[in-house]
Amino acid sequence: MGPVLAGVLQLLALIAALALVYIPLGTYMAKVYSSDKHWRVEKWIYKGIGANPDTEMRWTAYLRGVLAFSAVGVLFLYLLQRLQGVLPGSLGFAAIDPDQAFNTAVSFVTNTNWQSYYGEQAMGHVVQTAGLAVQNFVSAAVGIAVAVALVRGFARSRTGELGNFWTDLVRGVVRILVPLAAIAAVVLVACGAMQNFSGIHEVGQFMGGSQQWNGGAVASQEAIKEIGTNGGGYFNANSAHPFENPTPFSNLFEIFLILVIPFALTRTFGILVGSVKQGYAILATMGTIWLGFTALMMWTEFAHHGPAFEIAGGAYEGKEVRFGVGSSAIFATSTTLTSTGAVDSFHSSFTGLGGGITMLGMMLGEIAPGGVGSGLYGMLIMAIIAVFIAGLMVGRTPEYLGKKIGTREIKLAACYILVTPALVLIFTAVAMALPTPVNSMTNSGAHGFSEILYAYTSASNNNGSAFAGLNADTQWFNTTLGLCILLGRFVPMVFVLALAGSLAEQKPVPATAGTLRTEKPLFTGLLVGAILIITGLTYFPALALGPLAEGLAS
Amino acid sequence: MNNSVANTGRLLGAGLRALLVLTLLTGVIYPLAVTGVAQALFNDKANGSEIKADGKVVGSSLIGQQDYSLDYFQPRPANGLGENSVNTQYKLILSGATNRSGDNPELIKWVKEAQAKVVMENSVAGYTVKPSQVPADAVTSSGSGLDPDISPQYADIQFHRVAERNDLTVSQVRKLVDEHTEGRTLGFIGEPRVNVLELNIALKELTKGN
């Protein structure tokens, strides 16, 4: 069997595994967010928080909860890093510098996990497990909570109430993320992922001498890093590091973990709005884009255009032998079409077009299938844009899921889709215009520009992966990327929750013969088209200067 | 005004308490429980899959090593591997890739040099390696810089050199490599691979009598 066929079979196996858990997991998550019973452990947690889990919140209260919890998270994680030098269990590692600590704190709280530090030499046990890994759980739960609030906005009528933020947060962690992560972590250890607290560990080497590695709670962090679409590696090499991702099976399993919640949430959505078919239409949209991108990526990576790869006889730079080109390509599109940003191979050394595909995946807004929660709400915003465009064509007031898309709704959706492109393009332009940021580039020419474009794309879309030749540990990049990360997460969330509140207040519009059937393939086609055209037009000039120029030259 | 400050304070207090409770669950109980299970069920793997030769630990079977003498099978290049640059009381391996693009002049040079080196080192009396026989993994650096494996093709072109230098027959070496070649998992997951450290330990064992 050749590597191409093996790659395709891995893709099919992955799809089969995702299909197998789609209904049970999606249905389970719908129950989690609609049940009125509290588990005993949850009651203890609510008592600790001092919140009544049954209080309904309007969108403003829900948003205040999100922002307060995230603000405290940033401050806590910042202080934990600044105090690392005096914390026990930190292997004697020094405190992280203020600009890097700020960058890392906002990065993990926003589910981005951009890393300007080298994990194995900078972060001790306490920061890794009680700081970074905790945010892997809670930032994911916040994302799902906001998505569920938007779905409730569609499902509810004549009320402004969207549920209780604390309840959604705690249930996401306790009922979904912790159980899944615990199982996944043990599977990863069984494959060979490390899980101990040995710290700096020295072993002999075959030819004499010795080597040191940093032993820690790797598997437990790796599991939630993928399930929560976070992506922050324990080690610098992220999921390419054999202690994080030891075998071909663990690799495919990690891709599965990245995709499983974002895809299954479309069923949760369908159940909560009372029509699983609506969920299938969203699933089909996500699946079409994901599959198309993955097929393109496999094609370009196996074709290995580019001078160095043609001499070498394959695009193996930055890729591991045990994974091969095929599953590295699947990992790369899956991590950039979600908000994960974990890597099992290094995107900067992909072919010119392959690097462009990873960037375009993020530029679409990470909605196919997107980050946990953020993918679903991003896709629903695009669905609103799509019905609006369709409404303009036929001259009818657009509706989606029985709600009128009026002036207020379309304004909020339009604001949502403007935020990240504005951040990406403005900051990239400013960085290119200034004299010093370009000193951080490893490569020159089109690829050097791509390093900076990739960085702001990744930060603003809360992805976290990198064209990692860029030395991002400078005050300029730590600060501006940190700002992009913050604004790219919370400004869109404000619009999503405002939209949710506005939808929840409406009374439902009965479907008529003239209503656009949003559960049909026609709508899926319209939605895919709207996503590609809107993003394509926004980013085409920037992509032409970077990856397209590189890809077409080789 | 006072009212809104008090409200904000209350909200931040709730946020802090939520964070602390969830930190206890996900940052203390969860990793400790996973560690407990991992240590009990998969002790070797949880502790880094250490591997021994002559009764001494000589590394991890998952972590590739550099600097093998030419008597042994050679690993992939690791141009992206770094050295510890902060907290320098330790000398840690710093995993990493080169991040060079396909049109990067330095990468082109590295690949050409590596190819010439592989051809030269493995061409011995009666056996010449052609540049077209050198597989891509032999001339490129992995993502982690710690790739423990090489492709079976790269092992193949090293047979003659290893046999000659260790006074073994080529078929003895081939048999050894065959024993240490792992196919795709379930026949289709990943790529076939040879673990260099495990192979070299077995080679050393085989040549002990010589």
Interface residues (C-beta under 8 A of the other chain):
Chain A: M1 P3 L5 A6 L9 Q10 A13 I45 G48 I49 G50 A51 R64 G65 A68 F69 S70 A71 V72 G73 F76 L91 G92 F93 A94 Y118 E120 Q121 A122 T129 A130 G131 A133 V134 F137 V138 W166 L169 V170 V173 V174 L177 V178 A181 A182 A185 V186 V189 A190 C191 G192 A193 M194 Q195 N196 F197 S198 I200 H201 V203 G204 Q205 F206 M207 Q211 Q212 W213 N214 G215 A217 A219 S220 Q221 A223 I224 F235 N236 A237 A240 H241 P242 F243 P246 T247 P248 F249 N251 L252 H304 H305 G306 P307 A308 F309 I311 A312 G313 G314 A315 Y316 E317 G318 K319 E320 V321 R322 F323 G324 G326 S327 V343 D344 S345 F346 S348 S349 T351 G352 G355 T442 N443 G445 H447 S450 F467 A468 G469 E550 A553 S554
Chain B: T8 L11 L12 G13 A14 G15 L16 R17 A18 L19 L20 V21 L22 T23 L25 T26 G27 V28 Y30 P31 A33 V34 T35 V37 A38 Q39 L41 F42 K45 A46 N47 G48 S49 E50 A53 K56 V57 V58 G59 S60 L62 I63 G64 Q65 D67 Y68 S69 Y72 R76 G80 G82 N84 S85 V86 N87 Q89 Y90 K91 L92 I93 L94 S95 G96 A97 T98 N99 R100 S101 G102 D103 N104 L107 I108 W110 V111 K112 Q115 S132 V134 P135 A136 D137 V139 T140 S141 S142 G143 S144 G145 L146 D147 P148 D149 I150 S151 R184 T185 L186 G187 F188 I189 G190 E191 R193 L197 N200 I201
